């Protein structure tokens, strides 16, 4: 895996505290296409009362589309949930079932009751965890509602699903239907389990989503990317622009769980670093160190899986001449997109608290910052901020979902994850 790192300001003024951005570009290696290997897929379908009518019809159609794309050596199961969870199709080799039988079982699914989402996921885990070793495992969670039965506290939900990834290698992708699902918990589930999150406004999106999910299982070339980040004494604080799961080891060290990459996929991870007042280094000394990042990941080859390690050290130059402080324009494209994604999220949060004017000013400030670079590569990010700015005046439930979906996608900056929003233009970094 190629890892390139650059600072947006490689040189900073001496004796001034300031923020700099460290931009990491992770490029997965090409994985040679091979004969279609088996996969394991479990559908978890919300059949609660709110799914009545068109939503349940969409969901049934979605299930039918999935089974039409599976092969006899794949492993499959189907779980439905309302107040309780029921296994409609026990986990097993797909070829053991007839399509007619599966379609009939799906047709008999009807809406009722409340939403015990965690119970549905736990039932799915019990099914898929018995998949033979070596077969990639994915849960697809389809829901239109909020958690209102069983385990509903978000922290406990994420703890259970993260344990499913750690113990059984189960990744969970979430499809939110309609305007009433909890986009924050679904996005958090996808982040914590290295899955994807999709805003399904229209059933027209479903074929593309399923194609991406099935291809994604087969094309992963780097998995379990972990980064151990240690900050130097020159750093006041740091954070990632993306909401990457972070485990604090001590006051200066933390571990990030970044996830997987498909063949030749690129992902950008950006750190916002607040520095202390830096002194000019002596002539025989290196530039001040900011972060040391130790990567660990698995490369999936044709015959085996190899664990690899890489180490990157980010240093910054220091000057007394203000004319030496210039932006590194080569990183402005991905950086501006991620800055816009973070600004959209923060503006959304202000808007949800009833602080519309503050939300508006927050977006305007981000636009001003990006305009100040005077570079054409920031225009797409600026346009996205203007789009959200215009929507603040009316701010519907659909606007809220659009904003959070776009924010997550912009900040993750993954080139091969599908784009499903019909309310914003697909960003250029998406393939």
C-alpha positions as CSV (number, residue, x, y, z in Angstrom):
1,X,0.0,0.0,0.0
2,X,1.3,3.4,-0.9
3,X,1.1,6.1,1.8
4,X,2.0,9.7,1.0
5,X,2.0,12.4,3.6
6,X,2.1,16.2,3.1
7,X,1.4,19.3,5.2
8,X,-0.8,22.1,3.9
9,X,1.9,24.5,5.3
10,X,5.3,22.8,5.2
11,X,6.9,25.8,6.8
12,X,5.4,27.9,9.6
13,X,6.4,31.1,11.4
14,X,8.6,30.8,14.5
15,X,7.1,31.5,17.9
16,X,3.5,31.4,16.8
17,X,0.9,28.8,17.8
18,X,-1.1,27.7,14.7
19,X,-3.1,24.8,13.1
20,X,-1.7,22.8,10.2
21,X,-3.2,19.9,8.3
22,X,-1.4,16.7,7.7
23,X,-2.9,15.0,4.6
24,X,-2.3,11.3,4.2
25,X,-3.1,9.6,0.9
26,X,-3.6,5.8,1.2
27,X,-3.5,4.0,-2.2
28,X,-4.4,0.3,-2.2
29,X,-2.5,-2.0,-4.6
30,X,-4.1,-3.6,-7.6
31,X,-5.6,-7.0,-6.8
32,X,-5.5,-9.4,-9.7
33,X,-9.1,-10.5,-10.7
34,X,-9.7,-14.1,-9.8
35,X,-12.5,-16.6,-10.3
36,X,-15.5,-15.5,-8.3
37,X,-14.9,-16.6,-4.7
38,X,-17.7,-17.4,-2.2
39,X,-19.1,-14.6,0.0
40,X,-21.3,-14.6,3.0
41,X,-24.2,-12.1,3.2
42,X,-27.0,-11.7,5.7
43,X,-29.9,-9.3,5.1
44,X,-31.5,-7.7,8.2
45,X,-34.8,-6.2,7.3
46,X,-36.8,-3.8,9.4
47,X,-40.5,-4.9,9.2
48,X,-41.8,-2.5,11.9
49,X,-45.1,-0.6,11.5
50,X,-43.5,2.4,10.0
51,X,-42.3,0.3,7.1
52,X,-46.0,-0.3,6.1
53,X,-46.9,0.5,2.5
54,X,-44.3,1.7,0.0
55,X,-41.2,1.2,2.3
56,X,-41.9,-2.5,2.9
57,X,-42.5,-3.0,-0.8
58,X,-39.1,-1.3,-1.5
59,X,-37.4,-3.5,1.1
60,X,-38.9,-6.7,-0.3
61,X,-37.8,-5.6,-3.8
62,X,-34.3,-5.0,-2.4
63,X,-34.1,-8.5,-0.9
64,X,-35.2,-10.0,-4.2
65,X,-32.6,-8.1,-6.1
66,X,-29.9,-9.3,-3.7
67,X,-30.7,-13.0,-4.1
68,X,-30.7,-12.6,-7.9
69,X,-27.1,-11.7,-7.7
70,X,-25.8,-14.5,-5.5
71,X,-24.2,-17.7,-6.7
72,X,-24.7,-21.3,-5.5
73,X,-21.4,-21.4,-3.5
74,X,-22.2,-18.1,-1.6
75,X,-23.7,-18.2,1.9
76,X,-26.9,-16.4,2.7
77,X,-29.4,-15.7,5.4
78,X,-32.4,-13.4,6.0
79,X,-33.5,-12.0,9.3
80,X,-36.5,-9.7,9.9
81,X,-37.2,-7.7,13.1
82,X,-39.9,-5.6,14.7
83,X,-40.2,-6.0,18.5
84,X,-38.6,-9.4,18.1
85,X,-36.3,-10.9,15.5
86,X,-37.2,-13.9,13.3
87,X,-34.9,-15.9,11.0
88,X,-36.7,-16.2,7.6
89,X,-33.9,-17.9,5.9
90,X,-31.3,-19.8,8.0
91,X,-27.7,-19.3,7.1
92,X,-26.4,-21.7,4.6
93,X,-25.1,-22.4,1.2
94,X,-27.2,-20.4,-1.3
95,X,-27.3,-23.3,-3.7
96,X,-29.3,-25.3,-1.1
97,X,-32.3,-23.0,-1.7
98,X,-34.4,-22.6,-4.7
99,X,-35.1,-19.1,-5.9
100,X,-38.8,-19.8,-6.0
101,X,-38.8,-20.7,-2.3
102,X,-36.7,-17.6,-1.3
103,X,-39.0,-15.3,-3.3
104,X,-42.0,-16.8,-1.7
105,X,-40.6,-16.3,1.8
106,X,-39.7,-12.7,1.1
107,X,-43.2,-12.0,-0.3
108,X,-44.7,-13.1,3.0
109,X,-42.9,-10.4,5.0
110,X,-45.3,-7.8,6.3
111,X,-44.9,-4.7,8.6
112,X,-45.9,-4.8,12.2
113,X,-44.7,-3.7,15.7
114,X,-41.8,-1.5,16.9
115,X,-38.1,-1.4,16.1
116,X,-35.7,-3.6,18.0
117,X,-32.8,-3.0,15.6
118,X,-30.1,-4.4,17.9
119,X,-32.1,-7.6,18.4
120,X,-32.3,-8.0,14.6
121,X,-28.6,-7.5,14.2
122,X,-27.8,-9.9,17.0
123,X,-29.9,-12.6,15.3
124,X,-28.1,-11.9,12.1
125,X,-24.7,-12.2,13.8
126,X,-25.7,-15.6,15.2
127,X,-26.4,-16.8,11.7
128,X,-23.5,-15.4,9.8
129,X,-20.8,-16.1,12.3
130,X,-21.0,-19.8,11.4
131,X,-19.7,-19.1,7.9
132,X,-16.7,-21.3,7.1
133,X,-13.3,-19.6,7.7
134,X,-11.8,-17.5,4.9
135,X,-15.1,-16.3,3.4
136,X,-15.7,-12.6,3.8
137,X,-18.8,-11.7,5.9
138,X,-21.2,-8.8,5.4
139,X,-24.5,-7.8,7.1
140,X,-26.8,-5.5,5.1
141,X,-29.1,-3.7,7.5
142,X,-32.2,-2.1,5.9
143,X,-34.3,0.2,8.1
144,X,-36.5,3.3,8.0
145,X,-36.9,3.9,11.7
146,X,-35.4,4.8,15.1
147,X,-34.3,2.3,17.8
148,X,-37.2,2.1,20.3
149,X,-37.1,-1.5,21.6
150,X,-34.3,-3.7,23.1
151,X,-30.9,-2.0,23.4
152,X,-31.3,1.6,22.2
153,X,-28.4,3.4,23.8
154,X,-26.0,4.2,20.9
155,X,-22.8,3.4,22.8
156,X,-24.0,-0.1,23.7
157,X,-25.2,-0.7,20.1
158,X,-21.9,0.2,18.7
159,X,-20.0,-1.8,21.3
160,X,-21.9,-5.0,20.3
161,X,-21.4,-4.4,16.6
162,X,-17.7,-3.5,16.9
163,X,-17.3,-6.8,18.9
164,X,-18.9,-8.6,15.9
165,X,-16.1,-7.2,13.7
166,X,-13.3,-7.9,16.1
167,X,-14.4,-11.5,17.0
168,X,-16.0,-12.7,13.8
169,X,-14.9,-10.3,11.0
170,X,-18.4,-9.2,10.4
171,X,-18.7,-5.8,8.6
172,X,-22.1,-4.1,8.6
173,X,-23.4,-1.8,5.9
174,X,-26.5,0.3,6.5
175,X,-29.3,1.3,4.1
176,X,-31.6,4.1,5.5
177,X,-35.0,4.2,3.8
178,X,-37.2,7.3,3.6
179,X,-37.1,10.3,5.9
180,X,-37.4,8.8,9.4
181,X,-34.4,6.6,10.0
182,X,-31.7,7.7,12.5
183,X,-28.9,8.7,10.1
184,X,-26.4,9.3,13.0
185,X,-26.6,5.8,14.4
186,X,-26.5,4.1,11.0
187,X,-23.5,6.2,10.0
188,X,-21.8,5.4,13.3
189,X,-22.5,1.7,12.8
190,X,-20.9,1.7,9.3
191,X,-17.9,3.6,10.6
192,X,-17.3,1.4,13.6
193,X,-17.6,-1.9,11.6
194,X,-15.8,-0.8,8.4
195,X,-19.0,-1.0,6.4
196,X,-20.8,1.6,4.2
197,X,-23.8,3.9,4.8
198,X,-26.4,4.7,2.1
199,X,-29.2,7.2,2.0
200,X,-31.9,5.3,0.0
201,X,-34.3,8.0,-1.1
202,X,-35.4,6.0,-4.2
203,X,-35.5,2.4,-5.0
204,X,-33.7,3.3,-8.2
205,X,-30.5,3.5,-6.1
206,X,-30.7,-0.2,-5.0
207,X,-29.2,-2.0,-7.9
208,X,-26.1,0.2,-7.8
209,X,-25.8,-0.2,-4.0
210,X,-25.9,-4.0,-4.2
211,X,-23.5,-4.1,-7.1
212,X,-21.0,-2.0,-5.0
213,X,-21.5,-4.2,-1.9
214,X,-20.9,-7.5,-3.7
215,X,-18.0,-6.1,-5.7
216,X,-16.6,-4.6,-2.5
217,X,-16.5,-8.0,-0.8
218,X,-14.6,-9.5,-3.7
219,X,-12.2,-6.6,-4.5
220,X,-10.7,-5.8,-1.0
221,X,-6.9,-5.8,-1.4
222,X,-6.0,-4.1,2.0
223,X,-7.9,-4.8,5.2
224,X,-7.7,-4.1,8.9
225,X,-5.7,-0.8,8.5
226,X,-4.6,0.4,11.9
227,X,-2.6,3.5,12.7
228,X,-0.8,4.1,16.0
229,X,-0.4,7.9,16.3
230,X,2.1,9.4,18.7
231,X,2.3,13.2,19.1
232,X,5.5,15.1,20.0
233,X,6.0,17.6,22.7
234,X,5.6,20.3,20.0
235,X,1.9,19.4,19.6
236,X,-0.9,20.8,21.8
237,X,-3.6,18.6,20.3
238,X,-4.6,16.7,17.1
239,X,-7.7,15.2,15.6
240,X,-8.8,13.6,12.4
241,X,-11.2,15.5,10.2
242,X,-13.0,12.2,9.5
243,X,-14.7,10.5,12.5
244,X,-12.3,7.6,12.6
245,X,-12.8,5.3,15.6
246,X,-10.0,6.3,18.1
247,X,-8.7,4.4,21.1
248,X,-6.6,6.4,23.5
249,X,-3.6,4.6,24.8
250,X,-2.1,7.4,26.8
251,X,-2.0,11.2,26.8
252,X,0.3,11.3,23.7
253,X,-0.6,8.1,21.8
254,X,-3.8,6.8,20.3
255,X,-4.8,4.0,17.9
256,X,-7.0,4.6,14.8
257,X,-9.0,1.9,13.1
258,X,-9.2,3.0,9.5
259,X,-10.7,-0.1,7.8
260,X,-10.4,-1.7,4.4
261,X,-9.6,-0.6,0.8
262,X,-10.6,-2.1,-2.5
263,X,-8.2,-2.7,-5.3
264,X,-6.6,0.6,-6.4
265,X,-8.9,2.6,-4.1
266,X,-7.6,5.8,-2.6
267,X,-8.6,7.2,0.8
268,X,-7.5,10.4,2.3
269,X,-7.0,10.8,6.1
270,X,-6.4,14.3,7.3
271,X,-5.1,15.4,10.7
272,X,-5.7,18.9,12.1
273,X,-2.7,19.6,14.3
274,X,-2.5,22.5,16.8
275,X,1.2,23.3,17.4
276,X,3.0,25.1,20.2
277,X,5.2,28.1,19.6
278,X,8.0,26.5,17.6
279,X,11.6,27.7,17.7
280,X,14.0,27.7,14.8
281,X,16.0,24.5,14.9
282,X,19.7,24.7,15.2
283,X,21.6,24.3,11.9
284,X,22.6,20.7,12.6
285,X,19.1,19.6,13.8
286,X,16.1,18.2,11.9
287,X,12.9,20.1,11.6
288,X,10.5,19.7,14.6
289,X,8.6,16.5,14.7
290,X,4.8,16.7,14.9
291,X,3.4,13.1,14.6
292,X,4.8,9.7,14.3
293,X,2.4,7.2,12.7
294,X,2.9,3.5,12.6
295,X,0.6,1.6,10.2
296,X,-0.3,-2.0,10.3
297,X,-2.4,-3.7,7.7
298,X,-3.1,-6.9,5.8
299,X,-2.4,-7.3,2.0
300,X,-4.7,-9.9,0.4
301,X,-2.8,-11.8,-2.3
302,X,-3.9,-14.6,-4.7
303,X,-2.6,-17.3,-2.4
304,X,-2.3,-15.8,1.1
305,X,-2.6,-12.7,3.4
306,X,0.5,-10.8,4.4
307,X,0.7,-8.5,7.4
308,X,2.7,-5.3,6.6
309,X,4.0,-2.3,8.6
310,X,5.0,1.2,7.6
311,X,6.1,4.2,9.6
312,X,5.6,7.9,8.7
313,X,7.1,10.9,10.5
314,X,5.6,14.3,9.9
315,X,7.9,17.3,10.4
316,X,7.4,21.0,9.9
317,X,9.9,23.7,8.9
318,X,10.2,26.8,10.9
319,X,11.1,30.3,9.7
320,X,11.5,33.9,10.7
321,X,10.6,35.1,7.2
322,X,6.8,35.3,6.7
323,X,7.3,35.1,2.9
324,X,8.5,31.5,3.4
325,X,5.1,30.5,4.7
326,X,3.1,29.3,1.6
327,X,0.3,26.8,1.1
328,X,1.1,23.4,-0.5
329,X,-1.4,23.6,-3.4
330,X,-0.9,19.9,-4.2
331,X,-3.1,18.9,-1.3
332,X,-5.8,21.6,-1.6
333,X,-8.3,19.4,-3.6
334,X,-8.8,16.6,-1.1
335,X,-8.2,18.9,1.9
336,X,-10.9,21.4,0.8
337,X,-13.4,18.6,0.3
338,X,-12.8,17.3,3.8
339,X,-12.8,20.8,5.4
340,X,-16.2,21.3,3.7
341,X,-17.5,18.0,5.0
342,X,-16.5,19.0,8.6
343,X,-18.1,22.4,8.2
344,X,-21.3,20.8,6.9
345,X,-21.5,18.6,9.9
346,X,-20.8,21.4,12.4
347,X,-23.3,23.6,10.7
348,X,-25.9,20.8,10.8
349,X,-25.4,20.5,14.5
350,X,-25.9,24.2,15.1
351,X,-29.1,24.2,12.9
352,X,-30.5,21.3,14.8
353,X,-30.0,23.3,18.1
354,X,-32.1,26.1,16.6
355,X,-29.0,28.3,16.0
356,X,-29.7,29.1,12.3
357,X,-27.7,32.3,12.2
358,X,-24.7,30.6,13.8
359,X,-25.0,27.7,11.3
360,X,-25.1,30.2,8.4
361,X,-22.1,32.1,9.7
362,X,-20.2,28.9,10.2
363,X,-20.6,28.0,6.5
364,X,-19.8,31.5,5.4
365,X,-16.5,31.4,7.4
366,X,-15.6,28.0,5.8
367,X,-16.3,29.5,2.3
368,X,-14.1,32.5,3.1
369,X,-11.2,30.2,4.2
370,X,-11.4,28.1,1.0
371,X,-11.7,31.2,-1.2
372,X,-8.6,32.7,0.5
373,X,-6.4,29.9,-1.1
374,X,-7.2,31.4,-4.5
375,X,-7.0,28.0,-6.1
376,X,-9.5,26.4,-8.6
377,X,-9.2,23.0,-6.9
378,X,-11.3,24.3,-3.9
379,X,-14.3,25.3,-6.1
380,X,-16.1,22.0,-5.8
381,X,-16.0,22.2,-2.0
382,X,-17.1,25.9,-2.0
383,X,-20.0,25.0,-4.2
384,X,-21.1,22.2,-1.8
385,X,-21.1,24.7,1.1
386,X,-23.2,27.2,-0.9
387,X,-25.6,24.3,-1.6
388,X,-26.1,23.7,2.1
389,X,-26.3,27.4,2.8
390,X,-29.3,27.7,0.5
391,X,-31.0,24.8,2.2
392,X,-30.8,26.3,5.7
393,X,-33.7,28.7,4.9
394,X,-36.2,25.8,4.7
395,X,-34.3,22.9,6.4
396,X,-36.5,19.9,6.0
397,X,-35.9,16.4,7.4
398,X,-34.6,15.5,4.0
399,X,-32.1,18.3,4.1
400,X,-30.8,17.0,7.5
401,X,-30.2,13.5,6.0
402,X,-28.6,14.9,2.9
403,X,-26.2,17.1,5.0
404,X,-25.1,14.2,7.2
405,X,-24.7,11.8,4.3
406,X,-22.6,14.3,2.3
407,X,-20.5,15.3,5.3
408,X,-19.6,11.6,6.0
409,X,-18.7,10.9,2.4
410,X,-16.6,14.1,1.9
411,X,-14.7,13.5,5.1
412,X,-13.9,9.8,4.4
413,X,-12.9,10.7,0.8
414,X,-13.0,7.1,-0.4
415,X,-12.9,6.8,-4.2
416,X,-14.9,3.5,-4.6
417,X,-17.7,3.9,-2.0
418,X,-21.0,4.4,-3.9
419,X,-22.7,7.8,-3.9
420,X,-26.4,7.6,-3.4
421,X,-27.6,11.1,-2.6
422,X,-30.1,12.6,-5.1
423,X,-29.9,15.9,-3.3
424,X,-26.3,16.8,-4.1
425,X,-24.0,16.3,-7.1
426,X,-21.6,13.4,-6.9
427,X,-18.2,14.7,-5.9
428,X,-15.4,14.4,-8.5
429,X,-13.2,12.1,-6.3
430,X,-15.8,9.3,-6.6
431,X,-15.0,6.9,-9.4
